[in-house]
Amino acid sequence: MSTRLVTGGRLLNKSKPVNFTFNGKQLRGYEGDTLASALLANDQMLVGRSFKYHRPRGIVAAGPEEPNGLVNLGREGRFEPNQRVTTTELFEGLEAASQNHWPSLEFDVGAINKYLSRFLPAGFYYKMFMYPRAAWKHVYEPIIRQSAGLGRAPKARDEDTYEHFYAFCDVLVIGGGVAGLEAARSAGRSGARVILFEQTDTWGGRAPVDGGSIDGNPVDKFVDDIVSELKAMENVQIRTRCMGAGVYDHGYVLGYERLTDHAPQSAGPRHRLWRIRAGHVITATGALERPLSFAGNDIPGVMLAASVRDYLVNFGVSVGDRTVVVTNNDNAYLTAIALKHAGLDVPAILDARVLPQDSQLMAQAKALGIRVVMGHAVSSVKGGKRVTGVEVCSQAGEGAVLEEIACDAVAMSGGWSPVVHLWSHCGGKLRWDTALACFSPDVDNPPKGADGLGFVTPAGAAAGVFALDDVLCDAHAAADGVAVSLGFKLPKDSSAPKAERRVDAPMAPVWMMPQGASVKLREKAWLDYQNDVKVSDVRLAAQEGFVSVEHAKRYTTLGMATDQGKLSNINGLATLAGALDADIPTVGTTTFRPPYHPISMAAIGGEARGDVFQPVRRTPMHGWHESHGAEFEPVGHWRRPYAYKQGAESTHDAVMREVTNTREKLGLLDASTLGKIIVKGPDAGKFLDMMYTNMMSTLKPGKCRYGLMCSENGFLIDDGVVARIDDETFLCHTTTGGAERIHGHMEEWLQTEWWDWKVYTANVTEQYAQIAVVGPNARKCLEKLGGMDVSKEALAFMDWADGTLGGFKVRVYRISFSGELSYEIAVDASLGQAFWDALMVAGNDLGVMPYGTECLHILRAEKGFIMIGDESDGTIIPQDLGLNWAISKKKDDYLGKRAQERTHMTDPNRWKLVGLETTDGSTLPDGAYAVGEGSNENGQRNMIGRVTSTYHSPVLGKGIAMGLVHNGPDRMGEVITFPGTDGKTYEAKIVDPVFYDKEGEKGNV
């Protein structure tokens, strides 16, 4: 049985007992325990059930690679599913519950699946659920949905808070083992800004467990000294409980810090997501021990040898009274020796190798009286919910049992694999190390930055270097090389620490025990414990033609879900290679994707929750609008006044009043929400020529030009007025909802395609308040304020000028989206309300009245001006809207030009923009479709057009609309039919889309 020893437990504080529950049972551990070590200390070997066959599952590992120990933690607002027991630190009152069973962990009805296993091989669902077709909806899908997933989704609102943290450094070291510590110290000594991450709460990695000496001192002393030195360096920041989650382009790294998981009653955020820009990244992420594939290797009590050692040394936990060690390398001997020193029985070490002489560790084990059996293997593990013994066979045979050994634990070691995930995230290549039988980083092909140089360097075991002395030398050399590449230099007296050297015998690759295992044994040898993938499943995938490792992964589910191949990857690849009679490097690896280890969804969201999930954006005049009866509508994240109701009038009446007043007198519109993007640099004109369909580089300073912007697929995505400020500076106006999107669009092209162009962009939307002064009395209002000449001669249509109005420093644009005399005036955001008040006072005797977005829409529709999102829907090109005049014929290219030349884009049958007037003066329903003659192949009436915008015009006294109609411009005067959802049928005549002031005289006065 597993139990707590009287001695041992270097990480424990035995003076502080900790109470917790597992499946409702009261248990006790100590401060410093993980949930896994505390469960084992209480002889809780069974912790879960496998996903597919519901087989009993026990703890296998001691770190993030653990595939079985997934539990539900907490309750209500702190409920969290699929938490690893090996990475969960014990705290007072912790509540854990096992997953994937019913009605209980000990008695699970789902275990019946193991008796059906011959009918549920890999990929069975691809064949079984196809027939009969009608059974999918009513039989298969409900069963699959009920069975899918591990754990339970939280239902209550999360009680904790989370945050994002931004950091910049010269060198980011990921991993706080001895390699990471030495790399961080060396880089810090060079003067570089260093950040060091360690995913656990302790420093040193495996070295303090495995022992040895560094510079004549025990490893523990070396770790304590180097941590103290790092803490004293002002240019070095070190963080525990912080994992390197992902490495991306340009030195961008995500870190995941667990701040209060171990102390949930503490104040502050629970998790923190780090967003780091690093000059260079050193991955000192260590290596993971691999399991061995033999029959029954999934029975609770079969564990990785190094993990058995971890529980013994770190937590004083024995996983069994009698432990058989099975291995293909020397490292597992350390476990046997440690168990023997702790007073525990090791009946035998089964070593698959046959060596000419004993290594140092072999001799030490034999000296302790441990039986070492060379060339032997486990034929099968005996037991159900825990190990009761092993059957021993010859590794070179087919599994014939030579003897049985009674035991209650098996410590297995199949070699070590460097943790190459972070190295691989951004394109780092791997090489196959034949001697160590593992993939390790190919340092000649690192992840590369924009300069073509590598920005990630592996160190220590993560680089495929395992001897302690070599690990320290490699880490020091890595830091030295990185420092030099960044322009720093280590002190002349700086050198790598010297470690006691141990000579190990070569390991022997073992992918199946025994090597000639029968089909019966292969069907009980597990590769992926979580997903129930066996050796026989991978061989079946190869037999069925899934020869690509990525295809085989998906056919078998090998390495999927939360495991992500940490334990199963290499053994699975080797099994596939064996089935294909190919070399492992030829088969290759699956793709490593971030995050390295699951991170909470809440950490990704950070502070973006509740009221700040999607912050409401308000203009400087928002408070005034609220106090003057404004009804708001959401436009992107902004809230814009829809209409200003007076007294008991309806919203419709308010809109009609605003339209009439603006056409006849004077209206004010808060246009602050319109996007304002500065584009600056020697290549700004060339850049905007590519962004817009028309020519912007020829625009003169002091002038404005309306422009259309298309995606690379040719579709219209935004429009707005561009003002040229000086020879190298432009101000681009965008739609309200498009500012961030268009700024991102510009940056994407600058950073990915035209990265060598000298252009800088800045989104300054919120820096300015902008007010449209519209109507016949607009000029009179500004003249009353005084300070600058706004006459037609001084400020012509599509001109702009800086100046002063009423004592306010302003920038005045002579542009119009209404067809009336109009000025758009920008002031500093902090002065927006004061300037608005000044305009209201100046316009008081001129009939001034604020108007909202619905009035704006009617004004623009009367003039036939398009609205992005109404007349465009992601499938519309400028030519559909009759905007050919806004497409330059003087330049060779712009974004979308080639796409617009495709056959589909030039099809004469595309729907075109027209105006629509109902024959009875009523208003067409928004979005209504026009029907034509005949039916389509589905028996539906043919559609020949649709309404894009429709309003009642109080100025014209009738309903007006704009729409897209098949061959519309060629059908002027024709009446077409629009069935309404209200049961009515509307008839509308096709007319010119400009309903008001076709000559444009009212705006050009």
N, C-alpha and C positions, 0 to 999 in steps of 0.2 A: 504494500500500500504506500501511497505518497504521504509524507508527513513533514512536520517542521523539526529540524534538528536542534539540539541544545546549543550547539556551537555553530559558528558561521553566520553569514548574512551581513556582509560589509556595508550594505546600503540601508540596513534597518535601524530604526530607533526602537528597541524593544521595551523602552520605558513608556512608550505611548501606544497602547493597544487601540485598534480601530475596529468598530463594529460595522458590519454590512450584511446585506441579504442577497441570496441567490435563489431565484424561484421561490421566494417567500421564506426560505430557511435562514435563520439567524446564524451568522458565522463571524469569526474574528481573525483579524490580521494585525499587522503593525505598520506604523508610519514608515514609509519607504517602500512598502510592498506595491507591486502592480496587482491588478485584479487577478491575473493569471497565477502569480506566485501565491497569493492568498487562497485561491481555490485549490491549488495543488497541496498547499499546506494543510487544508482541511479534507484531503483525500477525495476531492471532487474531480475525478478523472473525466467523466462524461460531461461535456459542456454544450453539445449541440447535435444536430442531425444534418446529414448531407442534403444537398438540394434535390437531387433526382431520385435516389434510392432510399433516402432517409436512414442511411446507415449511422450507427453511433460514431460520434466524432469527439476526440479529445484534443488537448493542446499539443501542437507539434513543435512550435518555435517559441522564441522569446522576444520577438521584435515585430516590426511592421509587416514582415513576410508571413505572419500567422494566417493560415487559410480557414481554420475551423472555429476558433474562439470568437465568434461574432455574437454579441448580445444586445438586447434592448436595455438602455440605461435610463434611469430616472422615471419621472411620471409627469403628466399634465404639461405645463409650460416648459419643463426641462427634460422632456422625453426625447431620446435620441436612439434610433435603430442602428444596427450593424456596426457597433463599436467593438474594436478589438480588445480582448481582455489583456493582451500582452503590452499594449500601449496606454492602457487606462490606469492611472495612478489611484491607489486606494485612498478614500477619504471617509470620514465619519458619516454614517447614514447612507452610504452608496446603496442603491437598489438596482440589481441586475436580474434580467430574465432571459433564459435561453430562447432560441428561435427555431422556426421551421419544424414544428411537431404538433401533434394533437392525439390524445388529450393531454399528454404529459411527456416530459423528456425521457423518463424511464420506459414508458409504454406508449409508443407512437404507432398509430394505425397505419401511417404512411410507409412503415417498414415493410409492408406487404409487397412493395415495389421490387424488393430484392428477389422475390420469388418469380417476378415477371421479367427479370433482367434480360433473359434471352429474347424477349419480344420487344425490348426497349434499348436496342444498341444505339451507337452514335448515329445521328441523323435520321432516327426513326420517324421523327415528326415531319420530315420533308416528304415522306412516302405515305405515312399512315393517315394524315389529315386531309388528303386530297379527295378521297372517295368514301362514301357517296357525297356528291357535291352539296346536297341539301343539308347534310349533317353538320357542316361547318358552323353555321349560324346558331343552331339550336343545341348542338351537343359539344362539338370540339371547342369552339371559342369560349363558351362559359366555363368549361373545365380548365382550359389553359389560363384564363384570366384569374380563376380562383387559385390556381397553383403557382402562378408566376410571382417572382419577387422574393426577397429575403427580408425578414423583419416586417414591422408595421409602420406605415407612414404616420408622422405626428399629426394630431388633430387640433390640439390647443395652440394658442398663440405663444410663440417663443418669448420667454420672460427676460432673456439676457440681451445684452447689447454687444455690438461688434464694430470694428473700425478698420479703416485702411490707413496705411502708413507709407510715406514716400521717403526714399533714401537714395543717396548717391555716394559712391565710393570708388576708389581706384581698384581695389582687390576685394572680391567677395569669396570667402572660403566657406564651402558647404561641407560640414562634417567635423565633429569635435573629437575624433579619435586622436591618437598620437600624431598621425600624419597631418590632420587638419590643424592641430595645435602648433606643430612645428612650422607648417606653411604660414600660418597667421603670424607667428612670432617673427619669422624671417622677413616677411613682407612688412610687418610693422616696424622692424628695425631699419628698414630702408627709408622710412619717412612717409610711405604711402598710407592713404586712408584705407583702413581695413575693417570689414565686417565679417564676423565669424558666426555661423549658425550651427547648432547642434540640436537634433530632433528629440533627444531624451533630456532628462533633467540632470544628467551626470556627464562628466568629461572623461575622456580617455578611451572610449570605445571598448574593444575586446581586450586590449593590452592588460589592464589591471586584473582581469579574470584569468588570462592565460599565463600571467607572470613573466618573469625575466627581470633583467636589470638594464638601466640606461645610465651611462656615465658613472657606473659604479653604485648607483642607488636603485632601490626597488622602483618598479614602474609607477606605483602609486605616488611616491615622492616626486618623481619627475613630473607627473601630471599636475600635482598640487603647485609645484614651483612655477611651471610654465603658465598656469592659469593666473597665478598671482602676478606674474610679470605682465601678462596681457592686460589685466585689469588696471595696472598702473600706467599703461600707455595711453596718452590722450588721443592719439590718432587711431586707436583700435576700439571697436565696439563688439562685445561678445554677447550672444543670446542663447540660452537653453530653451528647451521645449519649442524650438523653431526649426521647421523643416524647409529645405529647398524644394519647392513644389514643381517648378518648371523653368526651363531656360528657353528664351526666345531671341529673336533677331536683335542686333544692335546692343548686346549686353543687357537686355531687359530680363529680369529674373523675378519670379513670384516666390515669396516666402510665406509660410503659414505658421503663426505662433499661437500656441495654446496658453493663454494667460492665466485663466482661473479654473480650468477643468479640474485641477487637483484640489482646489479650494473654492467650491461654488458659492460659499457665503461671502467671499471677498468682494470688495467694491471694484468697479471698473469693468471694462469689456471682457467678454469671455474669450474671443479669438481676435487675432489681428492679421490682416492680409498685408504683407509687405510688397510694395512695388519698387523695385530697385533698378537703377541704372549703374552698371559696374563697368569699369574700364576693362577688367579681366576677371574671369571666374575660375577658381580652382575647386575641382570636385574631389573631395577626400571622403567619399561616401562609403568606403569600405567594400566588403564582399559578403555574399550570402551563402550559407552552407546549403548544399543540395541534398535532398533525400535520395534513398536508393529504392529501386523498383523491385519489390518481391511480394509474393502473395501474403495478404494480410497486413501490409504496411500501413493501413489506415486505422487499425484497431487502437482504441485509446490506451496510451502507455507507450506507443511507438513514437519516438521523438528524435529530433535532430540532436546529435551528440553534443555540439557546442551549446545548445540551449539547455540540455540537462546540466551541463557545467555552469551555465549562467545562473540557473535556479539554485544550484548548490552553493556557489560562491557568493553571489550577490544577495540571496534571500534566505540562505540556510534551509533550503527545501530539498528533500530527497524525493525523487519521483517514483522510487521503488526500492525495496529492500535488496532485491537481486536484479541486477541490470546486465543484460547481454549487450556488448558493443559489437556492431557490425560495420566494417569500413573498407575503403580502398585507399586510405591515405593515413599519414602519421598523426594528423591533428586530433583524431578521435581518441588516440591513446592518452591525451591530456585529460579527457573525461574519465577514462578508466582509472587513471592514477589519482585524480581528485576524489573520485568515489571511494577508492581504497583508503586514502588518507582520512576520509571522513568516517571510516569504520563500516562502510557498506560493502556488500558482497558483489563481486564481478565474476560470475561463473566462467565466462570466456570472452575473449576478443576474437571474433570471426573476421579474419582479414582475407579479402579476395585475392590479394597479391601472393605471389611466390617469389621471395627475395633470397639472394645468395647469402646475405648476412643481416644480422639485426641492426636496426638503426638505434640511435641514442635513446629514443623514447620506448622502443620495443624492449631494449635491455632493461630500462628502468621499470617497465611494467612487469617483466618476468621476475625481476629482483623482488618485487612486492608479492610474488606468488600468484600472479594472474596468469591463467592459462591462455596462451596465444595459439590459435589454430590457423595456419596459413593455407591459402588456396581453398578456403571454405566459404560458404554462404548460407543465408537463410532460405530454406525451401518454402517454409510457410510459418506464419505466426499463429499460435493457437490462442483462442479466446473469443469473446463476443463484445461485451461492454468494457472489458479491460483485458490486458495481456495476461495469459497464464503460462505461456511457454513458447519455445521456438523449436522447429524441426530443422536440423542442420543437414546440409548436403554439400557436395563438391561444387565449386563454382564452375568447373569445366564440364559438369554433367548436365543432366536434364531434370534434376530435382529429386532423385532417389534419396530417401531419408536415411542418413547414417546414424543419427542419434537424436534424442530429444533432450532439451535442457529446460528445466522448470525455472521460470523467472516472472517478474511482474512489471518489467520495463525493458524496452529495447532502445538503445542509443545508436542511431545510424548516421553515417557520414559518407556522402558520395562525391566529396570534393567541394570546391568553392568557386563561386562565380562573381567576378567584380560587378558592383552596382553601376551599370553603364547607362542607366535611364537618363539622367540629366545630360550626360555627354551626348546622347543620341537625339535628344529632343530637338535640337536645332541643326541636325545634319551631320553630326560626328560619325565617322565610319568605324567599323569594328574589324578586328582580325581574329582568326582562330589560333589559339595557343595550344599546340599539340601536346606539349609537355604537361600543361596544367589542365588540359581538356576543358577549356572555357573560352568564351569570347571576351576580349579585352580591347580597350580603345586603341585605334590605329592613330598614333600621335602624328603621323605624317598627313593625316586627313581629318583635321579638327573642324569643329563648327567655325565658319568664317564670317567675318563682319563685312561691312561695305567696302573696306579697304583691301579685301582679299586675304587678310591675315586671320589666324586663329584667335578666338577670344575665350576659349575654354581649355584648361589644362588639367588632366587627371593627376592624382597624387596618391601614393601608397597603394593599398590593396585595390582601390578603384582603378588603378593603372595596371593591375595584374602583377603587383609586387607584394609578396606575402611575408618574407622573413623580416623580423622586427628591425634589424640593422639596415636592411635594404629599404624598408618603408620610410625610415627617418631620413636616409640619404636622398631618396627620391623626392620626398616632400620638401626638403631644403633646396634641392636643385630646381624643383618646379617654381618655388617662390622666388628664387634668385633670377631665373629666366623671365618670369613675369614682371618682376620689378625693373629689370633692365629694359624690357620692351616698353614700359610705361615711362621711362626716363628717370628711374630711381636707381639707387645703388646701395647694396648691403655694405656694412662696415667691413674693413679688411680682415678683422679678426673673427669674422662670423664663419662658423663651420657647423656641419651637421653633428648632432649628438651621436655617441657611439653606444651600441647596444650589444649585450651578450648574444653571441651567435650560436644557433643550434642547427645542426645538419640533419635534415630529414631525408628519408628514402623517397624516391620518386613515387608519385601516385599512379594508379592504373585506372584508366577509364572503364567504368562498369555501368552499363545502361540497363542491364537486366540480370536478376539473380534467380536461378543460375543462368548462365549465358544461353543454355539450350532449353530453357523453360518450356514446358508443354503448354498447349492451348489452355488447359484447365488452370494452370498456375498464372498464365498471363491475364486471364479473366478476373483474377483476384489481386493483380498488381496495379496500384493506383498511381497515376501521374498527377492529376489535379484533384485534390481532396474535396475542394468546395463544390466543384461541378460534376463530380463522379465520373471523371474521364480515366479509363484504364488503358493499359498498354495495348490490349486487344482492340480498343476503339480507334486508336491512331493507326494501327495496322489495317483495320477495316477501311478507314478513310483512304489510305494509299491504294488499297485493293480496288476501291470504287472510283479511282481516278483523280482523287484530290491530292495531286502531287505538289502543288504550291503550298508553302507553309501557311500563307494567309488563308487559303481555302480550307486547308485541313483544320486550322484553328476554328473557323466558323462552323465547319461541319460537325466538329466534336465538342465545341465550346471550351477547348483547352486554353487555359490562361486568361479566360474572360472574367467579368465581374470584378469583385474587389481584389482578387489575387493578382490580376494583370501579369501573370507569368513569373512572379518572383521566385516561386519554388518549382513550378512545373515546366518552365520554358525550355531549359537545356535538355532535360530528360525527354521531353516531348519531341524536340527537334531531333535528338539522337535516335529515338524510336522510329520516327518518320524516315530518317536517313537510312536506318537499317532495313526498313520495309522496302525502300526504293533501291537498295543496294548502291547508295551514293554516299559521298563524304558529307560530313556535317556542314562545313563551310559552303558547299554547293547548295544545300537546302536553304541556308541562310537563317535569318531571324525574323520574328514578327516585328511590327512597328512599335517603338516605345513612344507613348504619348503622355503629356502631362495631364493631371498632376501625378507625381511619383507615388503618392499615397493619398487616399481620399481626403478631401477637405470639405468643411461644412458649407452648405449652400448659403447660410447666413453670413459666413465670412466673405463670400464672394459679393454678397449684397452690401455688406458693411453698414454704414449709417443710412443707406437708402431703404428706409422702411417707414411705415406709418405716414405721418404728414410730410416727411421728406423723401418718400419713395420716388415721387415725381413732383418736385417742388413747383408750386404755382409761381409763375413769373408775373410781376406787376410793373406797370410803367410808373414814372414819377407822378403822374396825375391820377393814379388809380383811386386814391382816397376822394378826390374831387368828384370823380365819376360816380362812386358809390353814394355820395351825399346828394347827388343831383338826379337820382332815379334811374341810373343805368341798369339795364339787364345785360348780364355778361354771357359771352359764349367762349368756349375753349378754342383757341387757335394754336396748335402745338401745345407748348407748356404755358403759353400766355393766356390771360383772361382779357378779352377786348370787349368794350361796350357794344352790344348788339343794337340797342336803341335806348333813348332817354324818355321814359314815360312821364307825362305831366298829369297830375291829378288822377282822375278816374279813367283816362283814355286807355284804349287797348294798345297792345304792342304794335298791331298793324296800323292803327291810326297814328301812333307816334312815328313810325317809319315814313308814312305818307307825308306827315307834316315836315319831317326833316328833309325829305327829297325836295318838296316844293320850296321850302325856305332857302335851301342851298342853291337851287336853280334861279331863284328870284332875288335873293339878298346876299346872305353871308353865312357860311358854315365853317365850323372848326372840327377837324378830325385828329385824334391822337394817333399818329403814325409812328410812334416810337418803336413799335414792335418789328417794323420792317428790318430785315437783316442789313447790316452795314459791315462790309469786309474791306479792309485796306490791303491792297496788293502793291508791293513796292519793290523796286530793284531795277537794274539795267535791262533785265529781260522781261520786265512786267508786261510790256506791250505785246511782245511775242507770245508770252504765256496766255494772256487774255484772248489773243487771236485764236488760240487753240481751244480755249474754254467756251467761247461764244461763237455762234454761227456767223455773225457779222464781224466787220473789221473794227478793232478797238485801238490798234496801234496808231492809226491816223487821226484819232480824236485829239483835238487841240486842248491845252490847258484852259480852264474856264468854260468848257463845253460839256454837255451831257449827251448820251446816246442810249436808246433803248436796245436791249440785247436779249437774245434767246440762248439758253444753255441746254445742250442735249447730252445724254449718256453715250457711251461708246457704241451702244446698240442703235443709236439714232433717234431715240424717243425723247420728247421734250420733258425736261425735269425742272426747269425754273426759268423765270424771266425777271427783268428789273432794269433800272436805269444805272448806267455807269458814268461816273463823273471823273474827268481827268484833273487831278490836283496840280501836278507839275510833270516835268518830263519823265520822272521815274515813279510817280505815285498815282494810283487810281483808287477810287472808292466805289465799290460794287454794291448796289442795293439788291437784296433778294426778297423773296416772299417771307411772310412772318414765320411760317413753319419750316422754312428752308435754310435759315441762317447756319445752324450747326451742321446740317447735312451737306450744304454746298461748301462750307469751309472744309469739312472733312473730305469732300470730293476733290477740292483743289489740292489739299495736302497729299492725298493719295497719289495723284499724278505727279506732283512735285517730288515726292519721296521715292516713288517706284520707277517712274519712266524718265522724268526730266530732272533728276537729282543734281545735275551739274549746271542747271540754269540758275542765274543769280536773281532769285525772287524770294520775298518774304511776305507771308500773309498773316493778318491778325483780325480776329472777329471783335469788332468794337461796338456791337449792337447796343449793349447796355451802357455804353459811355455817353450816349447822346439821347436827349429827348427830341422828338421830331414832330412838328405840328403842320398839318395841311390847312392853309387858309384859302377857302374856296368860295367862289361866287362872284357875281358882278361887282360887289362892293369890296372885294379882297384888296385891291390896290389902295383904295381909300382908307381902309383900316390900317395898313402898314404905313401909309403916309401920315396918318394921325400920330403914330408912334414916333416917326421921324428918325433921322440918323443916317439914312442911305437912300440913294436914288433907286427906286424900283419901277421906273417907267419902262414902257416897251422899248424905248430907244437904248436905255442904259442896261436893261436886263431882258434880253429877248427870250423868246420861247426856246427851251433846252439849253439855256445858259445857267451858270451859277456864279455866285460872288460872295466873298466874305465881307462883313461890315458890322454895323451897329444899328439896332432897332430899339428905341425906347430905353437906351442905356444898356442893352444886353448885347454881348458879343455873339453874332449869329453867322450861320452860313445859309444862304438863301438859294434854293433850287427853283428855277422857273419851269416846273414840270406839272403835268396834269393827268390824273387818272379818272377825271370826271367829265372832261370836255369843257369845263368852265374855266374862266380866268383863275389861275391857281398858283400858289407858292407853297413849297414845302420848306420849312425853316427848322434847322437843327441848332440846338444850344446844348451846353453841358447838362448832363442828366440832373445835376444838383440844382440847376436853375429852371428845370422844366415847368414846375408848378407855378413859379413866379412869372415866367413868360406867358404861360397859358392865362393866368389872371390878368396880365397886362393886355392881352389880346381881347379878352372878354370885356374889359373896361373900354378899350378903344372902339370896339365894335358895338357897343351898347345901343347907340342911336343909328346904327347901320343894319340892325336886324340880326345881329349875330346869334347863332344857335349851334350847339354841338350836335354832331351826328355820329351814328354808329356804323357798324360793318354792313348791316343790311341795306342801309341807305347807300353806302359806298358801292355795294354790289349792283343796286338798281342804276345808279349813275353810270357805272362803267358799262353795264349791259345796254343801256340806251345808246351808248356810243359804239357798241360792238367790240369793246375791249375784252380780251380773253382773261380768264382767271385760272391760274394753275390749280389743279385739283378738281375743277369743274369741267372746263373744256379739254383738259388733259387728264389721262388716267393711267399712264404708264404704257399705253399702246399707240399714242398719238404722236405724229411727227409734225414739224412746223408747216409742212406743205398741206397737211390736212386742214389746217386752220386758215389757209389763204395768206400765210406769212412769208411767202417766197421773197418778198421785198426785204426781209430781215436776214436773208442768207446771202452772204457776200460771194460774188463771182470773181473777186480779185485775188483771193488767196487759194493756195493749193489744198489746204487741209484744215479741218477742225474736228473736234470730237463728235463722232456720229456721221461724218460726211460719207465715208465709204459704206456704212450700214444703210444710209438713206438711198444708196444707189442699187441696192439689192432688188431683185425682181418683185418681191412682195411689197416693198416700199414704193415702187414706181407703178404699181398696178393702178390703172385708171378706174377700177371699180372700188377703190377705197372711199369710205364715207368722208364728205367734206363739210366744212362749217357753213351754215346759212342762218338767216334770221327766220323766225316763225311768228305768224300772227293768226290767232284764232279768228274764224269767220264771224263769230258772235261777240268778240271782244273779251271773252273769258280768259282765264289764266290756265295754261297747260299744266298738268301734273308734272312735278319734278321727276326726271328719270324715265318718263313714259317712252315707250317704243312705238315707232310707226310701222304699220303692217302693210305688206304689199300683196300682190296676186300670188296664188299658188301656195304650196306647202313644201317643206323640206323633207329629207329622207326619214325623219322621225315623226312625220305627220303633223308638225307644227307649222303655223303660218309663217311665211317668209317675213323677216324683218328688213326694213329698208332705211332705218334711221332711229335716232333717239334724241331726247331732249337733254341738253347739258346744263342749261340755266334757264329759269323761268321766273318772271316777276309780274306784278301789276304796276304799271307806270302811272303815277298820278298826273304827271306832266302831259303825257299822251292820252290819258284817260282810257287805257285798254291794257290787256295782257300782252306782254312781249316775251319772246323766248329766243334762245340760241340753241342750235342743235347740229348734229352730224347726220347728213343724209346722203344716201347713195346717189352719186352724180348731182349733188345738190345745186351747185352754181349753174348747172345747165338746165335746171328745172324751175327757174324763177316764175312765180305766178301760179304754179301747180298747187292744188289742194291735196293734202295727204291726211290719213286717218290715224289717230292715236287712241287706242282703247285705254280707259282709265281703270284703276283698281276700285273706283267708287261705282262701277257699273255703267258709267257714262262713256260715250264715244265723242272724242273731240276732233274737229276738223280744223286744220291750220294751213294757211297759205305760205309757201316758201317765198321769202323776201330777202332784201339786202340786210345783212346783220347790223348795219348802222341805222338806228331808228331816229336819232336826234342830231341836228346840226351837222349834216353830212359834209358840209364844206369846211367845218372846223373854225368858223368865224368867231364863235363865242369865246374860245380859249385863246385866240391870238389877237387880243386887243391891248 
